[in-house]
Amino acid sequence: MAESKRDYYEVLGISKDADDGAIKKAYRVLAKKYHPDMNPGDAEAEKKFKEASEAYAVLSDPEKRRQYDQFGHAAFEGGAGGGGFGGFDFSGTDFTDIFGDIFGDLFGGGGRRSGRGGSGPMRGANLRKSIRITFEEAVFGCEKELDVVLKDPCPTCNGTGAKPGTSPETCSKCGGKGQVVYTSQSFFGTVQNVQTCSACGGTGKVVKEKCTACSGSGYISNRKKIQVSVPAGIDNGQSIRIREKGEPGVNGGPRGDLLVEVNVSRHPVLQRQDMHIFSTVPISFAQAALGGDIRVPTVDGEVIYTVKPGTKTDTKVRLKGKGVPSLRNAQVRGDHYVTLVIQTPDRLSAEAKEALRKFDQLSGNTLHQETEEGKGKSKKKGFMNKVKEVLEE
């Protein structure tokens, strides 16, 4: 009896309404884990890789996915050729395209890349640097200067890498194409793997007599200062892209970019979540009971906030517009949320202890025994002020 096949959505671990991006992401995770190159000789890993590849081949194709959603595995039974998996025909699936898309950065370039010659203009690689800024600089933006070593065309050979009076020659390994095609056999059949020529580095040219000024590289390194404009509202771990400040291109291609990762230092009091800021402010027992003004530290400086009488601990208040600006619109800011925490005194003088005992009595039945309402209120108010003075000393 043939082994029953698992549901393709279950294989990839996705829901039935997953979009193309979710399908590709799920397959990529499984492919990294079970690819035969990462698990040589592991039959179980190879089986799971085939299973995931079959699921991806179906669910990534809109028509095949529609058929599968309607008829299940039965949609593909009886149409398989010799290269099928469990009844499914893969003869119309270009796995080299799948490998080039999914595995291109994992297994040496993956499948073919059509329509682009190796010796044509190619964009240079990106450079990556990092800077550290303060919490306030991340909120309001700032200007930073970054030291970067950049490659410039050698003035001696004009960037050719060849000794003055000589010229680069056509690479004999790739015939000037800049790429070498390798053919290998896999469980999918014959796979062509196109790689950059190692002899010429993809330029299609080799230098016989090298320029002494740049050692044949065609470039000299110069240390330069790059101005980095940090936008208001940037968050920790985000990057700023500075166009064409990366590695030089090949064969007339444009430079790569400079990607500057921003590391934001912690603030001793404030914490950030997206566009909002959070903090905790301690208040005294007297301030919580009687109310009054307190100073709240914010990114805009101290703000006066009036505590309501009878405020309980862990009360949360919002300071509207005192948060982080939006990266897209600096005029739009989040809010600052403050948690008020009542500090219970742990070291009291004898006078303070006595004042609290009397306060406790006045807050209980004793006050209700007053025959004159006005007199009772006056007595309580006067004593409460005394308690406040003692506790705030």
C-alpha positions as CSV (number, residue, x, y, z in Angstrom):
1,M,0.0,0.0,0.0
2,A,1.4,3.4,-1.0
3,E,2.4,5.7,1.9
4,S,-0.1,8.5,2.3
5,K,1.2,12.0,1.5
6,R,1.3,14.8,4.0
7,D,-0.7,18.0,3.4
8,Y,1.6,20.5,1.6
9,Y,0.5,23.3,3.9
10,E,1.4,21.1,6.9
11,V,4.8,20.2,5.3
12,L,5.7,23.9,5.1
13,G,4.1,24.8,8.4
14,I,1.9,27.5,6.9
15,S,-1.8,28.3,6.9
16,K,-4.0,27.8,3.8
17,D,-4.3,31.6,3.2
18,A,-0.5,32.2,3.3
19,D,0.7,34.6,0.7
20,D,3.7,34.0,-1.7
21,G,6.1,35.7,0.7
22,A,5.1,33.4,3.6
23,I,5.4,30.3,1.3
24,K,8.9,31.2,0.2
25,K,10.0,32.1,3.7
26,A,8.8,28.8,5.1
27,Y,10.5,26.8,2.3
28,R,13.7,28.7,2.8
29,V,13.8,27.7,6.5
30,L,13.3,24.1,5.7
31,A,15.7,24.1,2.8
32,K,18.5,25.5,5.0
33,K,17.9,22.8,7.5
34,Y,17.5,19.8,5.3
35,H,19.5,20.5,2.1
36,P,21.7,17.5,1.1
37,D,24.8,19.7,1.0
38,M,24.2,20.5,4.7
39,N,23.4,16.9,5.6
40,P,25.6,14.6,3.5
41,G,24.5,11.0,3.7
42,D,21.4,11.7,5.8
43,A,18.6,9.9,4.1
44,E,15.9,11.3,6.4
45,A,17.0,14.9,5.7
46,E,17.0,14.2,2.0
47,K,13.5,12.8,2.2
48,K,12.3,15.9,4.1
49,F,14.0,18.2,1.6
50,K,12.3,16.4,-1.3
51,E,9.0,16.7,0.5
52,A,9.4,20.4,1.2
53,S,10.6,21.0,-2.4
54,E,7.5,19.2,-3.8
55,A,5.2,21.3,-1.5
56,Y,6.9,24.5,-2.6
57,A,6.8,23.7,-6.3
58,V,3.0,23.2,-6.0
59,L,2.1,26.1,-3.7
60,S,4.3,28.7,-5.3
61,D,2.6,28.1,-8.7
62,P,-0.9,29.8,-8.7
63,E,-2.5,27.3,-11.1
64,K,-1.1,24.2,-9.4
65,R,-2.0,25.6,-6.0
66,R,-5.6,26.2,-7.2
67,Q,-5.8,22.6,-8.4
68,Y,-4.4,21.3,-5.2
69,D,-6.8,23.4,-3.0
70,Q,-9.7,22.0,-5.0
71,F,-8.7,18.3,-5.5
72,G,-5.8,17.7,-3.1
73,H,-3.1,15.2,-4.1
74,A,-5.6,13.6,-6.5
75,A,-5.1,16.6,-8.8
76,F,-1.7,15.3,-9.8
77,E,-2.2,11.5,-9.7
78,G,-1.6,9.6,-12.9
79,G,0.3,12.4,-14.7
80,A,3.7,11.7,-13.4
81,G,6.7,10.9,-15.5
82,G,9.9,9.4,-14.5
83,G,11.0,12.5,-12.7
84,G,8.0,12.9,-10.4
85,F,7.6,12.7,-6.7
86,G,4.9,10.3,-5.5
87,G,2.7,10.9,-8.5
88,F,3.4,14.6,-9.2
89,D,5.0,15.6,-12.5
90,F,7.9,18.0,-12.1
91,S,8.7,18.0,-15.8
92,G,7.4,21.6,-16.1
93,T,9.2,22.9,-13.0
94,D,12.4,24.8,-13.4
95,F,14.3,23.8,-10.3
96,T,17.3,25.8,-11.3
97,D,15.1,29.0,-11.0
98,I,13.9,27.8,-7.6
99,F,17.5,27.2,-6.4
100,G,18.7,30.5,-7.8
101,D,15.9,32.3,-6.0
102,I,16.0,30.4,-2.7
103,F,19.6,29.1,-2.4
104,G,21.5,31.7,-4.4
105,D,23.2,33.1,-1.3
106,L,23.6,29.8,0.5
107,F,25.2,27.3,-1.9
108,G,27.6,29.1,-4.1
109,G,25.3,30.9,-6.5
110,G,22.5,28.4,-7.0
111,G,21.0,28.0,-10.5
112,R,21.3,29.9,-13.7
113,R,20.9,33.7,-14.0
114,S,19.7,34.3,-17.5
115,G,19.9,37.5,-19.5
116,R,23.0,38.8,-17.8
117,G,26.5,38.3,-19.0
118,G,29.3,37.9,-16.4
119,S,31.5,40.4,-18.1
120,G,28.9,43.1,-18.3
121,P,28.6,46.1,-15.9
122,M,28.1,44.9,-12.3
123,R,27.2,46.9,-9.3
124,G,29.8,47.0,-6.5
125,A,29.3,45.3,-3.1
126,N,27.8,47.2,-0.2
127,L,29.9,48.3,2.7
128,R,28.7,48.0,6.3
129,K,29.6,50.2,9.2
130,S,28.0,51.0,12.6
131,I,27.7,54.1,14.8
132,R,26.5,54.6,18.4
133,I,24.2,57.4,19.4
134,T,22.4,58.5,22.5
135,F,18.7,57.9,23.3
136,E,18.0,61.6,22.7
137,E,19.9,61.6,19.4
138,A,17.8,58.8,18.2
139,V,14.6,60.7,19.1
140,F,15.5,64.0,17.5
141,G,18.1,63.0,14.9
142,C,21.7,64.2,14.6
143,E,24.7,64.5,12.3
144,K,27.6,62.0,12.7
145,E,31.0,61.8,11.0
146,L,32.2,58.3,10.0
147,D,35.7,57.3,9.0
148,V,35.5,55.0,6.0
149,V,38.2,53.4,3.8
150,L,37.0,53.7,0.2
151,K,38.6,52.4,-3.0
152,D,39.3,54.9,-5.8
153,P,40.5,54.2,-9.3
154,C,44.3,54.1,-9.4
155,P,45.6,57.3,-11.1
156,T,48.7,55.5,-12.5
157,C,46.8,52.9,-14.6
158,N,43.4,54.6,-14.7
159,G,41.8,51.7,-13.0
160,T,42.9,49.0,-15.5
161,G,45.3,47.3,-13.1
162,A,47.8,47.0,-16.0
163,K,51.3,48.4,-16.1
164,P,51.3,51.7,-18.0
165,G,51.9,50.9,-21.7
166,T,50.2,47.5,-21.4
167,S,46.5,46.3,-21.5
168,P,44.5,43.6,-19.8
169,E,44.0,40.4,-21.9
170,T,41.0,38.2,-22.5
171,C,40.6,35.5,-19.8
172,S,41.4,32.1,-21.2
173,K,39.4,30.2,-18.6
174,C,36.0,31.8,-19.3
175,G,36.8,33.1,-22.8
176,G,36.0,36.7,-21.7
177,K,32.5,35.8,-20.5
178,G,33.3,36.3,-16.8
179,Q,31.3,33.1,-15.9
180,V,32.0,29.4,-15.9
181,V,29.2,26.9,-16.2
182,Y,29.5,23.6,-14.1
183,T,27.2,20.7,-14.7
184,S,26.3,18.3,-12.0
185,Q,23.9,15.4,-11.3
186,S,21.3,15.6,-8.5
187,F,18.1,13.8,-7.6
188,F,16.3,16.4,-9.8
189,G,18.4,15.4,-12.8
190,T,21.1,17.5,-14.5
191,V,21.7,20.9,-12.9
192,Q,23.8,23.7,-14.3
193,N,25.5,25.9,-11.8
194,V,26.8,29.2,-13.2
195,Q,29.7,30.7,-11.1
196,T,31.9,33.8,-11.4
197,C,35.2,32.9,-13.1
198,S,37.8,32.6,-10.4
199,A,40.7,33.5,-12.8
200,C,39.4,37.0,-13.7
201,G,36.9,37.6,-11.0
202,G,34.0,38.1,-13.5
203,T,35.7,40.8,-15.5
204,G,36.5,38.6,-18.5
205,K,40.0,40.2,-18.4
206,V,43.3,39.2,-16.8
207,V,46.3,41.4,-16.2
208,K,49.7,39.9,-17.2
209,E,51.9,42.9,-16.2
210,K,50.4,44.5,-13.1
211,C,50.6,48.1,-12.2
212,T,53.1,48.6,-9.4
213,A,51.1,51.4,-7.8
214,C,48.0,49.3,-7.1
215,S,49.4,45.8,-7.4
216,G,47.1,45.1,-10.4
217,S,43.9,45.7,-8.5
218,G,43.1,48.9,-10.4
219,Y,42.2,50.7,-7.1
220,I,43.9,52.5,-4.2
221,S,42.5,52.8,-0.8
222,N,41.8,56.2,0.8
223,R,40.5,57.1,4.2
224,K,37.6,59.5,4.0
225,K,35.2,61.1,6.3
226,I,31.5,60.5,5.5
227,Q,28.8,62.7,6.9
228,V,25.9,60.6,8.2
229,S,22.5,62.3,8.7
230,V,20.6,60.3,11.3
231,P,16.9,60.9,10.9
232,A,14.7,61.7,13.9
233,G,12.8,58.6,15.2
234,I,15.4,56.0,14.1
235,D,15.4,52.9,16.3
236,N,18.1,50.6,17.6
237,G,19.4,48.2,14.9
238,Q,18.0,50.1,11.9
239,S,20.3,51.1,9.1
240,I,20.9,54.2,7.1
241,R,21.7,53.8,3.4
242,I,24.2,56.2,1.8
243,R,24.1,55.8,-2.0
244,E,27.2,54.8,-3.9
245,K,29.7,55.0,-1.0
246,G,30.4,51.3,-1.1
247,E,32.8,49.1,-3.2
248,P,33.5,50.1,-6.8
249,G,31.5,48.4,-9.6
250,V,32.9,46.0,-12.1
251,N,33.3,46.9,-15.8
252,G,31.8,50.3,-15.4
253,G,29.0,49.3,-13.0
254,P,27.9,51.7,-10.2
255,R,29.3,51.7,-6.8
256,G,27.6,49.8,-4.0
257,D,26.0,51.6,-1.0
258,L,27.2,52.3,2.5
259,L,24.9,50.7,5.1
260,V,25.3,52.3,8.5
261,E,23.8,50.4,11.4
262,V,22.6,52.5,14.3
263,N,23.2,51.3,17.8
264,V,21.2,53.4,20.4
265,S,22.5,53.6,24.0
266,R,20.1,52.8,26.8
267,H,18.6,55.7,28.8
268,P,18.9,55.5,32.6
269,V,15.2,56.4,33.1
270,L,13.3,56.2,29.8
271,Q,12.4,53.2,27.7
272,R,11.1,53.1,24.1
273,Q,8.7,51.0,22.3
274,D,8.1,52.0,18.7
275,M,7.0,55.7,18.8
276,H,6.1,55.6,22.5
277,I,8.2,56.3,25.6
278,F,7.7,54.7,29.0
279,S,9.0,55.6,32.4
280,T,8.3,55.2,36.1
281,V,8.2,58.2,38.5
282,P,8.2,57.7,42.3
283,I,5.8,59.8,44.4
284,S,5.6,60.1,48.2
285,F,2.7,58.8,50.3
286,A,1.7,62.4,51.0
287,Q,1.7,63.4,47.4
288,A,-0.5,60.4,46.5
289,A,-2.9,61.2,49.3
290,L,-3.0,65.0,49.0
291,G,-2.1,65.5,45.4
292,G,0.2,68.1,44.1
293,D,2.7,69.0,41.4
294,I,5.6,66.7,40.4
295,R,8.4,66.9,37.9
296,V,8.5,64.3,35.2
297,P,11.7,63.8,33.1
298,T,11.0,63.7,29.3
299,V,13.0,64.0,26.2
300,D,11.8,67.6,26.0
301,G,13.0,68.3,29.5
302,E,11.1,68.2,32.8
303,V,7.4,68.5,32.6
304,I,5.2,69.6,35.6
305,Y,2.3,67.1,36.2
306,T,-0.4,67.6,38.8
307,V,-1.1,64.4,40.8
308,K,-4.7,64.0,41.7
309,P,-5.5,63.5,45.4
310,G,-6.1,59.8,46.3
311,T,-3.8,58.6,43.5
312,K,-3.1,54.9,43.8
313,T,0.2,53.2,43.1
314,D,0.8,52.0,39.5
315,T,-1.5,54.7,38.1
316,K,-0.6,55.4,34.5
317,V,-0.8,58.8,32.9
318,R,-0.2,59.9,29.3
319,L,1.8,62.9,28.2
320,K,0.5,63.4,24.7
321,G,3.0,64.2,22.0
322,K,6.0,63.7,24.2
323,G,7.1,60.4,22.5
324,V,9.3,59.6,19.4
325,P,8.7,61.3,16.0
326,S,7.7,59.2,13.1
327,L,10.4,58.3,10.6
328,R,8.0,59.2,7.8
329,N,6.7,62.5,9.3
330,A,8.8,64.1,12.0
331,Q,5.8,66.3,12.9
332,V,3.9,63.3,14.1
333,R,5.0,62.1,17.6
334,G,4.1,59.3,19.9
335,D,3.2,59.7,23.6
336,H,5.0,59.3,26.8
337,Y,3.4,57.0,29.3
338,V,4.3,57.5,33.0
339,T,3.6,55.0,35.8
340,L,3.3,56.6,39.2
341,V,4.6,54.4,42.0
342,I,4.1,55.3,45.7
343,Q,7.2,55.0,47.7
344,T,6.5,53.6,51.2
345,P,9.0,55.0,53.7
346,D,11.1,52.3,55.4
347,R,13.0,54.5,57.9
348,L,10.8,56.9,60.0
349,S,11.6,59.1,62.9
350,A,9.6,58.8,66.1
351,E,7.7,61.9,65.2
352,A,6.9,60.6,61.7
353,K,5.6,57.3,63.2
354,E,3.4,59.1,65.6
355,A,2.1,61.3,62.9
356,L,1.2,58.2,60.8
357,R,-0.6,56.6,63.8
358,K,-2.7,59.7,64.3
359,F,-3.4,59.9,60.6
360,D,-4.6,56.3,60.6
361,Q,-6.9,57.2,63.5
362,L,-8.2,60.3,61.8
363,S,-8.9,58.3,58.6
364,G,-11.0,55.8,60.5
365,N,-14.0,56.0,62.9
366,T,-12.6,58.8,64.9
367,L,-13.4,61.4,62.3
368,H,-17.0,60.2,62.2
369,Q,-17.4,60.9,65.9
370,E,-17.0,64.6,65.3
371,T,-20.3,66.3,66.0
372,E,-19.5,69.4,64.1
373,E,-18.8,68.7,60.4
374,G,-16.8,71.8,59.7
375,K,-14.7,71.3,62.8
376,G,-13.9,67.7,61.7
377,K,-12.9,68.7,58.2
378,S,-10.7,71.5,59.5
379,K,-9.0,69.2,62.0
380,K,-8.3,66.6,59.3
381,K,-7.0,69.1,56.8
382,G,-4.6,70.7,59.3
383,F,-3.3,67.3,60.4
384,M,-2.9,66.1,56.9
385,N,-0.6,69.0,56.2
386,K,1.4,68.1,59.2
387,V,1.8,64.5,57.9
388,K,2.9,65.8,54.6
389,E,5.5,68.0,56.2
390,V,6.9,65.2,58.3
391,L,7.0,62.6,55.4
392,E,8.6,65.0,52.9
393,E,11.4,66.1,55.2
